[in-house]
Every structure is written in C-alpha cells, then in structure tokens.
Amino acid sequence: MRLTIRHFPLHRIAAAVLALSGGAMGTAQAQPESGAPAAGPIQDAGVVTVSARRRPENLQDVPVSVTAFGGDQLSKQGTPDITALALSIPNTTLKASRATNSTLTAFIRGVGQQDPLAGFEAGVGIYLDDIYLARPQAAVTDIYDVERIEVLRGPQGTLYGRNTIGGAVKYVTRKLGSKTDIRARLTLGNYSQREAVLTASTPVSDTVRVGGSIARFKRDGYGRNLVTGAHNYDKDMTAARLSAEFTPTPELFIRLAGDATDDDSSPRNGHRVTVGRTSGAQILSNVYDTRANLTRALGHEQEVKAHGWSALLEYTVSPQLSVKSVTASRRDKSYAPIDFDSLSMVDFEVPALYKNKQFSQEFQLTYTGDKVQGVAGVYYIDANAYNIFDTVLAGAVPSSTYTLGDIDTKAWAVFADANYKVNDALSFSLGGRYTVDKREASVLRQIYLGLNGSPAMGNPNAVMFRTDTDFTHGELEREDKKFTPKVGMAYKASANQNIYASWARGFKGGGFDPRMNVVGTKISNATARAGFLPETIDSLELGLKSSYNNNRILTNIALFDSKYKDVQIPGSVEVDTNGDGRPDSFAGVTTNAGKAKIRGIELEASAKLTNALSVTGMYSHINAEFTQYLTSQLVGGVPALVNVANERYFQNTPKNSANLRATYDMALPMMGRSGTFSVSGSASYKDETSQFEYASVLDQPAYTLYDLSLTWTSADSKIRAGLHGKNLGDKRYRTGGYVFPNLGKEGVLTAFYGAPRTVSATLEYRF
C-alpha cells in the first residue's frame, strides 16, 4: 500500500507526530468527573467501554475502528451537536446539508450520500439506541441526555440491523437510575443564544422507573435576510424524550421510549459568490447574509417535525445467552423553501415538502461463552420517502416544474457474527449477512407556465404545458439481493498490544432518482425503469491498539484498503428541453460511477502526561480516487462511453485531517465547595475539500479551527459551570453549495458556511 501526502504543511505533520507521542483518541475519558487531580502515581488514560460488537468491551480490545465520546466529555467540551464530533474523528465528515438546518450529510472514509431526497439511502447509518434512522432529515440534533456516542468506520452489516456501507454513528442514551435524579442545564451565548435542558427520572416501584427530558434551543442568526429582515442561520428548536423501564423479573428488561423534535428555524439561505448576471447584484460582504425572497413552501413557514417510539425487550436465558427484540416506528415532515439564486427576484426557487415514515423490527440472539461469543439476528424495515417540490425558473419561457417522488422500501435481512478464541492471545471472527432490498417508486414531472407554481403548491389556476416524466402506474420496481461476508482475526502480542486484521464487504441497494427527466435527458423508458444499480465495497483493514506506561498512553493505528464498485452518485444537471440551445430546466441524474480505490491511515492516541495534564489527538490521511468513471459523450458525432476518472474527485473527503487537544485540571474551591477547574484547548485541521465530484470554485481550501473550554466541576458532581469558545479564529469555511451557472436570468453560484466564532456560558446543576 502506497500513501501519498501532498499539500499538507510540515508544521501540521509535526503536530500529528506530537499527537502520537502523547496524543488522542477522541474517546470517553475514565478520569474522575470531579475533584482535584489525585496526587501520587500518575493515573492511567482511562478504560473506555463500548458496545460496537453488541456487547460491552474495552475499546482497546475491540478489533474494530471505533471512536467513542462519553456524555461527561461532551459536556466539558461544550459540544453543541453531532456535526462538531467530526473535528476529532479520522476520515469523517458530518455537517448540515446545504440549505438546511437539521438534515445530516455524513461521509466516512470517502463513503456517504450528499443528496437527502427520496430514493437515496445514506452511506453512513445513524442509530438511536439500536434504531436505524432511515432518512437524514432531523438527524442533526443537539446533544442532550446521552451516555455516549460511538462512531464506527468501515462497512457494518454482520452486527447491525440495517447494512451500512460506510460506517455507523450510534447515539446511546442513559438508562434510568435506581434513585431520583433531576438535572438542569442553562446556556447563554453570543447571537442571543439561550438554551435550557431539564432531565428527570425516578423509580415508581422496585420494578418500574420513568424519566424524561425536555430541551429548548434558540439563537439569533449569524446573518440577516436583507429582503425580509428575518434571521439567517438562526436556531429555534424544541425537543423531548420520555421513557419507562420495567424489570418484572431479574431476567427480563423492558424499555418503552418516545422522542419528538420541532425545528422552527428560519430557512437557511445561501450566499452568492458571483455578481448577478442581469441585475448586477453585488456580492454581500457578510457570507451569512442573503437576499433570498422565498420563505414559504406549500403556504407554510419552514418547519421540520420528527417523532418516534420504540419498544426494547431483553431476556437473559442464561448467563451466556440472551435474546433481544427492538420494535420502532418513526415519522418526519419538512417544509423547505430553497431559494437557489439567493436574490430578491423570482429567478430559481424550489419550495419543497419532504415526508418520511418507517417501521422496523429486529430480533437478536447474543451468546457470550468462554471460547465463543457472537450475535445473530433478523431485521425488517418498511419505509416510505415522499417528496414534492416545484422548480420555479425564470428564463426565455418562465415555468414551474412540479416533481413528485414517492419511494417505498421493504427490506429484510438475516445476519450473524461469531468470535472464537483459540487461546488467550489468538481469536478469529466470521460473519455474514444476506439482504433483500425491494423498492417501488412513483415519479411524476409536469411543467406549468409562469412563475406562480403548480396546483400542488397552492396555484389552482396553473396552466400545464406538458408532462416530461410519468411513472405513476407501478412501472418502477426493483429488488436487489446480496450476501456480504466478513472475516477477521485478533492477536494479543502482549498484554498491551492488540493486533487485528479484517476483511468485509459492504452493500447498498439500487433505486430510482425522483428527479428524473425523461424528456430533458432523452433517456428511454426502459433505462428509467431499470433505475440505478447497487453499490459494493470490499474493505481490508489492519490495526494495532496499544497501551504504554501502565496505560498512561493509548494509541490506535489502522490501515485500510478498499475497492469501491458501482459508486452511486446522484446529482442535478442543466438540460435543454425545447431544443433552443439554452438550458431551460434541470434533471436528476444518478451515475453508477464504475470503480474507485480508497486507501488510508488513521492514528488516534491519548496520554496522561501528569495527573493534571492530558493530551489527545488524531491524524488521518486518505487517498480516494476513481479508476473508472464512465459518461456518455459525443465522439466524432457518435455517442460513446468515455472514462473521465482523472477529472473526478471524492466529495466531502479531505486528504488530511488532524486534531490536537490538551486539557489541564487544577484544584480550585468555589462557592464554598471544593472542585476542579479545567482548561481544554484544541486545534482541528481539514485539508482541501471538494464539494462535488468535479472541480468547483465552491471547493473549500484547507483550514484550521481553534476551540477553548474553561469549566469548573464541584467535587460532588452536582455543579458544573463552563465557558466555551468555538472557532476562535472566526474562520469562514464553506460546507456546501449549488452550481447552476446557466439557469435562470441570474445564474446560480451559491455557498453555505460553517458557524463563525461563538462563545457560550453553561451552568449545569444536579439536584
């Protein structure tokens, strides 16, 4: 395996080397939550327990690339939401999707999915207490009432209900305690940030416990809409969770849970990075400001509502054998007005509605013996993703294109993963999964004259011009079946050295693009009915997990080499539907890009240098490149497939990433209480990042973010006060955008940005 490091400053490589010598895992520290650092011998770096293999294990013993964050660690660092975790996870991108506040775009080791439309499944699975979230809408949630978050890298299929080809992110919420527990958290910050979280639980009897949390998150915008005066990049969210736990017998555990979120934030509109083509509108000086005039969809203000319930049953048959049932249902609904041109006139606007629902059932059987450990299960999901939107487009012939995409997914699978210990040092694992994915789709695309939208979007007097695509009679249907194996071995070279190797195949089923335009792209009905193909990845990984100096230093090193085939790449292209030589519409085009190879290295470490000073860090490098990317082009006037792999890039996959954090604890009494004052600072580096599969002026150059947290925690853990600064350098960095330079009168080149410098103060009290 040959790894090439280019365009990475030497001082950052030095920082990564320093991180290795005393560096970082981004893991939950087992250091005591409060009180002064203990005197005497230096404490170890902490034992971290994870459930990556569906059973509690020390992270250093798990032959899997996994990074874990404990709830206390997230609190001390003032982590706002899941996207902030990506700064300290190797080869990982987590961000709010373009033009949204709470839709998640996730990539791990080059594998992910940027388009949140119906018909496209995520490459990275999001789990809430073992429940797979089928859709990315409302997945960017603030972190509260969480025990830990685990991020697994690489294909996951033999251990988890739903197969995910790139990796998995697991929220693990706290189980209810045996005593009454009430906690409150208040936050105030710049941009008028004000937040409140209240969590409470209590036993009702010896066998019944109940609890819940309610949270309110509110903040003004980083910028303004200069047309409407409304905030841009603001937050207005309410969330709640309720749960009840029952232990009618020592062997039986039952948990019923429900959660809901309501996001009333303003539409997140973009920043034009080019002057208006006909209006001459200038580029705004504040990248968070906008001139967008579209603020409603279907006559409704932007809003995202999501809710779900689940039932967990665990029964211990014997000390070695247990069974589990996980039943869950979820729904979400999003009104999303997107103003592509971000100008005050109607030029290119898309009012949209997204509705998703899912029901899933999983049964697991877990065995933990002296020689053999393993899990086997059956999984079923029935999901529907429904999108409707208008494309309101000015031009030679002003028009409103109505698009409907209604995608049903029914999938089931059987999976198993077993580990056999040959002796105390050597063990082998073998797993497999058989998946059946069935999809049925309805796609309708109609063009109406004028800029007032279609009847479905509130214009009953709209005049239809023509129908470009009509697959509403059951023509779109496909079924994909796949067996995906996994093999591995682990060898403890010593008590402190764990070497492992694994090979796994990942799989994601095919589907249909809900934006297909048969007229615009001149594809045949047969081609449209076939849809796009499944994608697969074969990933080989070698790893070494080590501890030194009585566990004062922990290091994890992983090398991976993946072969990616039939890569699903959805996108939108400008099309000429009336033959006048000018683009007058767009079409969704999903490409199975052929082949790619992905190779990389990941280094994580944590070190307890003294009882007061600890250092963590991460460095990752990835070479992700297409080896075959076929497109249809005219060669000598004749259509032909041309390999343009050398002109294509992996999006959301920076070649180099690094993070270095240092934390210093000191005894400091306050308010008549003993406690610990902690200073924690970090620097996070991301290399140049491509926003699309092609070079674009929206690509983000390399950048570094600096964070600092000051916290005081009482010795009895009842009080914690913190001051948290994020992006202290006030760096402007792009996270996404739209490029349609020839559509509308003004053209579209619009960018979205990460948060500016923010400062917040938190106060947590445990009654």
Secondary structure, DSSP 8 states (H G I E B T S, - for coil): ------S--HHHHHHHHHHHHH--------S-SSSS---SS---S---EE-TTSS-EEGGG-SS-EEEEEHHHHHHTT--BGGGGGGGSTTEEEEE-TT-SS-EEEEETTEEE---STT---SEEEEETTEEE-S-TT---B--SEEEEEEEES-B-SSSSS-BSSEEEEEEE----SS-EEEEEEEEETTTEEEEEEEEEEESSSSEEEEEEEEEEEE--SEEBTTT--EES-EEEEEEEEEEEEEEETTEEEEEEEEEEEE-------EE-S--TTT-----SSTT-B-----EETTEE-EEEEEEEEEEEEEESSSSEEEEEEEEEEEEEEEEEEESS-SSS-SEEEEEEEEEEEEEEEEEEEEE-SSEEEEEEEEEEEEEEEEEEEEEE-SSS-EEEEEEEEEEEEEEEEEEEEEEESSSSEEEEEEEEEEEEEEEEEEEEEEEESSS--GGGT-TT--EEEEEEEEEEEEEEEEEEEEEEEEEEEEEEETTEEEEEEEEEEEE--B--TT--HHHHT--HHHHHH-B--EEEEEEEEEEEEEETTTTEEEEEEEEEEEEES-EEEEEEEE-SSSSSS--EEEEEEEE--EEEEEEEEEEEEEE-SSSEEEEEEEEEEEEEEEE-EEEEEETTEEEEEE-GGG---TT--SEEEEEEEEEEEE--BTTB-EEEEEEEEEEEE--B-SSSS--TT-B--EEEEEEEEEEEETTSSEEEEEEEESTT----EEEEEEETTSTTT-EEEEEE----EEEEEEEEE-
